[in-house]
Amino acid sequence: MLWVMRCVLLFGVHAQDVRDPSELLVPPGWQGNPWGPTACRARAEGRLPEVVMTSSMSRWEEWGRASLRDGDVVFRMGDARIMYGYFPFSRFLAAASGSRYSHTGIVAVEDGSPVVYDCTKEGVRRQPFAVWTLDNFGPFTVKRLGPGGRGAIPGVVAYCRRVFELQVPFDFSFDPDDSALYCLEMTEKAFRSQGLHLSEPVRLGDMEDAGRYPICYLMFVSISPLVLENPLNLDRPVYMPGNERHGLWASTLLEPVATPWDDRTIEASPRQGGRLSLAGDLSIIGSILTELWTGARIPVRRAGPTIQPDTVGQR
């Protein structure tokens, strides 16, 4: 039975990705990172069409111009998926680590407009903030260096621009070296390049709620030797968004800037107790079965931001 499950997951890992809403803005046939240096230059030179703003995107653009600053760290819940889009990988990682977020990026204000540097499967990207919000599927918030550390911000942004131009690839193995980066690693290392340690990595097996996902952990560790040059293991240290107890969110160097009024992230996240159970696995299996039964998955998700700019308060 375990062998069958491994084969199913292995097949799913190599399956075609489900497209994010922001990918609707990529012209058909475009090859390579659609938000990398080549694509950005092509848009600036008119060789790719300009981004057409919806009314919602325009509101986010206006809010971002008024609220965001160089070096701000943006947190969101994404919806990265594998297995033909049925396995909610972002939600799994966030839940296993006790976080309400799965993804981070760093803001830079360029030509008067905020852009977000982050790292996804395409590599390091530079997206207009209004485009970046299209792939929000849950809580969103912003944190900023306190007054004592703001002198480091130019160097933090310079790091982002450097790895962007170099097109450092995505780190599927979560290796600690600099040859490839995942989103939290890029965020953390941008600040570490200026001598600021926002957080410490946590072993994969030590994530707060790892005990609720033994089947998922077993599957990923089991198949990783078949698909990764450097296989995953439970001792692998990784950076994570975290909560008020650990991770980037808990950094004493960062201060909250903007948080949706209805988001309780700044309150204490309940600790699950670390007990071994199948509760998390069963929840994910249930959601997959529901989507299979109802045919809910579609080639392109159209969720977009779950909040509007006028519901976001300044702090």
C-alpha positions as CSV (number, residue, x, y, z in Angstrom):
1,M,0.0,0.0,0.0
2,L,2.8,2.4,0.9
3,W,4.5,1.6,-2.5
4,V,1.3,2.5,-4.3
5,M,0.9,5.8,-2.4
6,R,4.5,6.6,-3.2
7,C,3.9,6.0,-6.9
8,V,0.8,8.2,-6.9
9,L,2.5,11.1,-5.2
10,L,5.6,10.7,-7.4
11,F,3.4,11.0,-10.5
12,G,1.6,13.9,-9.0
13,V,4.8,15.8,-8.2
14,H,5.8,15.7,-11.8
15,A,2.3,16.6,-13.0
16,Q,1.6,19.9,-14.7
17,D,1.3,22.8,-12.3
18,V,-2.0,24.6,-11.7
19,R,-1.6,28.1,-12.8
20,D,-1.8,31.1,-10.4
21,P,-4.1,34.0,-11.2
22,S,-1.1,36.3,-11.9
23,E,-0.1,33.9,-14.7
24,L,-3.2,35.0,-16.7
25,L,-1.1,38.2,-17.4
26,V,1.6,36.2,-19.1
27,P,1.3,36.1,-22.9
28,P,0.7,32.6,-24.4
29,G,4.0,31.0,-25.5
30,W,6.2,33.0,-23.2
31,Q,9.2,30.9,-22.1
32,G,11.1,31.3,-18.9
33,N,10.4,33.4,-15.8
34,P,7.5,35.7,-16.7
35,W,8.6,38.1,-14.0
36,G,12.3,37.8,-14.4
37,P,14.8,40.4,-15.8
38,T,14.2,39.5,-19.5
39,A,10.5,39.7,-19.2
40,C,10.6,43.0,-17.2
41,R,12.9,44.6,-19.8
42,A,10.6,43.3,-22.6
43,R,7.6,45.0,-20.9
44,A,9.5,48.2,-20.4
45,E,10.5,48.2,-24.1
46,G,7.0,47.4,-25.3
47,R,7.9,43.9,-26.6
48,L,5.5,42.5,-24.0
49,P,2.1,44.0,-23.3
50,E,1.7,46.2,-20.3
51,V,-0.2,44.9,-17.3
52,V,-3.9,45.8,-17.6
53,M,-5.1,46.8,-14.1
54,T,-8.5,45.7,-12.9
55,S,-10.4,47.9,-10.4
56,S,-9.3,45.7,-7.5
57,M,-5.6,45.9,-8.6
58,S,-5.9,49.7,-9.0
59,R,-7.1,49.9,-5.4
60,W,-4.2,47.8,-4.2
61,E,-1.8,49.9,-6.2
62,E,-3.1,53.1,-4.6
63,W,-2.9,51.5,-1.2
64,G,0.6,50.2,-1.8
65,R,1.8,53.6,-2.9
66,A,0.5,55.2,0.3
67,S,1.5,52.5,2.7
68,L,4.6,50.5,1.6
69,R,8.2,51.4,1.9
70,D,11.6,50.0,0.8
71,G,12.5,46.9,2.7
72,D,9.0,46.0,4.0
73,V,8.4,42.3,4.4
74,V,5.0,41.2,3.0
75,F,3.5,38.0,4.3
76,R,0.6,36.1,2.6
77,M,-1.1,32.7,2.4
78,G,-0.4,31.3,-1.1
79,D,-1.9,28.3,-2.8
80,A,1.0,26.5,-4.4
81,R,-0.2,23.0,-5.4
82,I,1.1,19.7,-6.7
83,M,-0.6,16.5,-7.9
84,Y,-2.5,18.2,-10.7
85,G,-3.4,20.9,-8.4
86,Y,-5.2,18.8,-5.8
87,F,-2.5,18.7,-3.0
88,P,-2.5,22.1,-1.2
89,F,1.2,22.4,-0.6
90,S,1.2,26.0,0.7
91,R,-1.6,25.2,3.2
92,F,0.2,22.0,4.3
93,L,3.5,23.8,5.0
94,A,1.8,26.7,6.8
95,A,-0.3,24.3,8.9
96,A,2.5,22.0,9.8
97,S,4.6,25.0,11.0
98,G,1.7,26.6,13.0
99,S,1.6,29.6,10.7
100,R,-1.1,31.6,9.1
101,Y,1.3,32.4,6.2
102,S,3.1,30.4,3.6
103,H,5.0,33.0,1.6
104,T,7.0,36.2,2.0
105,G,8.6,38.8,-0.2
106,I,10.4,42.1,0.1
107,V,9.1,45.4,-1.2
108,A,11.0,48.0,-3.1
109,V,9.6,51.3,-4.4
110,E,10.7,51.8,-7.9
111,D,9.6,54.7,-10.1
112,G,7.1,55.6,-7.4
113,S,5.3,52.2,-7.4
114,P,5.9,49.3,-5.0
115,V,7.2,46.0,-6.4
116,V,7.8,42.7,-4.6
117,Y,10.9,40.6,-4.9
118,D,10.3,37.0,-4.0
119,C,11.2,33.5,-5.1
120,T,8.9,30.8,-6.6
121,K,9.3,27.8,-8.8
122,E,10.2,30.1,-11.7
123,G,13.1,31.6,-9.7
124,V,13.5,35.1,-8.3
125,R,10.8,37.4,-9.4
126,R,10.0,41.1,-9.5
127,Q,6.3,41.7,-9.6
128,P,4.3,44.9,-9.3
129,F,2.6,44.8,-5.9
130,A,-0.9,44.9,-7.5
131,V,0.1,41.8,-9.5
132,W,1.5,40.1,-6.4
133,T,-1.8,40.5,-4.6
134,L,-3.6,38.4,-7.2
135,D,-2.1,35.2,-5.7
136,N,-3.2,36.0,-2.1
137,F,-5.5,33.2,-0.9
138,G,-5.8,34.2,2.8
139,P,-4.2,36.4,5.4
140,F,-2.0,39.2,4.3
141,T,0.1,41.6,6.3
142,V,3.3,43.7,6.3
143,K,6.1,44.1,8.7
144,R,9.0,46.7,8.7
145,L,12.4,47.0,10.4
146,G,12.3,49.1,13.5
147,P,14.0,52.5,13.6
148,G,17.3,51.0,14.8
149,G,17.7,48.9,11.7
150,R,16.5,51.0,8.9
151,G,20.0,52.0,7.8
152,A,20.3,48.5,6.5
153,I,17.4,48.7,4.1
154,P,19.3,49.9,1.0
155,G,21.6,46.9,1.3
156,V,18.6,44.6,1.8
157,V,17.0,45.9,-1.4
158,A,20.3,45.7,-3.3
159,Y,20.6,42.0,-2.3
160,C,17.1,41.4,-3.8
161,R,18.1,43.1,-7.0
162,R,21.3,41.2,-7.3
163,V,19.8,37.7,-6.9
164,F,17.0,38.8,-9.3
165,E,19.5,39.8,-12.0
166,L,21.5,36.6,-11.4
167,Q,18.2,34.6,-11.6
168,V,19.1,32.3,-8.7
169,P,16.9,29.2,-9.1
170,F,14.2,28.0,-6.7
171,D,15.5,25.7,-4.0
172,F,13.3,22.6,-4.0
173,S,15.6,20.8,-1.6
174,F,15.6,23.6,1.1
175,D,19.4,23.4,1.1
176,P,21.2,25.9,3.4
177,D,23.7,27.1,0.8
178,D,23.3,30.1,-1.6
179,S,23.2,28.2,-4.9
180,A,19.3,28.2,-4.9
181,L,16.7,30.0,-2.8
182,Y,13.2,29.5,-1.6
183,C,11.0,32.4,-0.6
184,L,11.7,32.5,3.2
185,E,15.4,31.8,2.6
186,M,15.7,34.7,0.2
187,T,13.9,37.1,2.7
188,E,16.1,36.0,5.6
189,K,19.4,36.1,3.6
190,A,18.6,39.6,2.3
191,F,18.6,40.9,5.8
192,R,21.5,38.7,6.9
193,S,23.6,40.2,4.1
194,Q,23.4,43.4,6.2
195,G,24.2,41.6,9.5
196,L,20.6,41.3,10.6
197,H,19.4,37.9,11.7
198,L,15.6,38.0,11.7
199,S,15.0,34.4,12.6
200,E,16.7,31.0,13.0
201,P,15.9,27.9,10.9
202,V,13.9,25.1,12.4
203,R,14.4,21.4,11.6
204,L,11.6,20.0,9.3
205,G,10.8,17.4,11.9
206,D,10.5,20.0,14.6
207,M,7.8,22.1,13.0
208,E,5.2,22.9,15.7
209,D,2.4,20.8,14.2
210,A,4.5,18.2,12.3
211,G,2.9,15.5,14.5
212,R,-0.5,16.0,12.8
213,Y,0.9,15.1,9.4
214,P,2.8,11.9,9.7
215,I,1.5,10.5,6.4
216,C,2.4,13.7,4.4
217,Y,5.9,13.8,6.0
218,L,6.5,10.1,5.2
219,M,5.4,10.5,1.6
220,F,7.6,13.6,0.9
221,V,10.7,12.1,2.6
222,S,10.1,8.8,0.9
223,I,9.9,10.1,-2.7
224,S,12.4,12.9,-2.4
225,P,15.4,10.6,-3.2
226,L,13.6,9.9,-6.5
227,V,13.1,13.5,-7.6
228,L,15.7,15.6,-5.8
229,E,19.5,15.5,-6.1
230,N,19.7,16.3,-2.4
231,P,16.8,14.4,-0.8
232,L,14.8,15.9,2.1
233,N,15.2,14.6,5.6
234,L,13.6,15.6,8.9
235,D,16.9,17.1,10.1
236,R,17.0,19.7,7.3
237,P,16.9,23.2,8.8
238,V,14.5,25.5,7.1
239,Y,13.3,29.1,7.5
240,M,9.6,29.7,7.9
241,P,7.0,32.4,8.3
242,G,6.2,31.1,11.8
243,N,4.1,32.7,14.4
244,E,4.7,34.8,17.6
245,R,6.8,31.9,19.0
246,H,9.2,31.3,16.2
247,G,10.1,32.1,12.6
248,L,10.2,35.4,10.7
249,W,6.9,36.5,12.2
250,A,8.4,36.4,15.7
251,S,11.4,38.6,14.8
252,T,12.0,41.3,17.4
253,L,13.6,43.4,14.7
254,L,10.3,43.7,12.7
255,E,7.3,45.8,13.6
256,P,3.8,45.4,12.2
257,V,2.8,48.0,9.7
258,A,-0.5,46.9,8.3
259,T,-2.9,44.1,9.2
260,P,-6.4,43.4,8.1
261,W,-8.7,44.3,11.0
262,D,-10.4,40.9,10.8
263,D,-7.1,39.0,10.9
264,R,-6.1,37.8,14.4
265,T,-2.5,36.9,13.5
266,I,-1.2,39.4,16.1
267,E,-3.0,37.3,18.7
268,A,-1.5,34.1,20.1
269,S,-1.6,31.2,17.7
270,P,-2.9,28.2,19.6
271,R,-0.2,25.5,20.1
272,Q,-1.4,22.1,19.1
273,G,0.6,20.3,21.8
274,G,2.9,18.3,19.5
275,R,0.9,15.1,19.9
276,L,1.1,12.5,17.2
277,S,-2.2,12.2,15.3
278,L,-3.7,11.9,11.8
279,A,-5.9,15.0,12.2
280,G,-3.9,17.1,9.7
281,D,-3.5,14.3,7.2
282,L,-7.2,13.4,7.3
283,S,-8.1,17.1,6.8
284,I,-6.0,17.3,3.7
285,I,-7.2,13.9,2.4
286,G,-10.8,15.1,2.9
287,S,-10.2,18.3,1.0
288,I,-8.6,16.4,-1.9
289,L,-11.5,13.9,-2.0
290,T,-14.0,16.7,-2.0
291,E,-12.3,18.5,-4.9
292,L,-12.1,15.2,-6.8
293,W,-15.7,14.4,-6.2
294,T,-17.0,17.9,-7.0
295,G,-14.6,18.7,-9.8
296,A,-13.8,21.9,-8.0
297,R,-10.2,22.3,-9.3
298,I,-9.9,24.4,-12.5
299,P,-6.7,25.0,-14.6
300,V,-6.5,28.6,-13.4
301,R,-7.6,29.7,-9.9
302,R,-9.4,33.1,-9.7
303,A,-9.3,33.7,-6.0
304,G,-7.3,36.9,-5.7
305,P,-7.0,38.9,-2.5
306,T,-9.4,37.9,0.2
307,I,-9.4,41.5,1.6
308,Q,-9.8,44.9,0.1
309,P,-7.5,47.8,0.7
310,D,-10.1,49.8,2.6
311,T,-10.4,47.0,5.2
312,V,-6.6,47.2,6.0
313,G,-5.7,49.3,8.9
314,Q,-2.5,51.2,9.6
315,R,-0.6,50.3,12.8
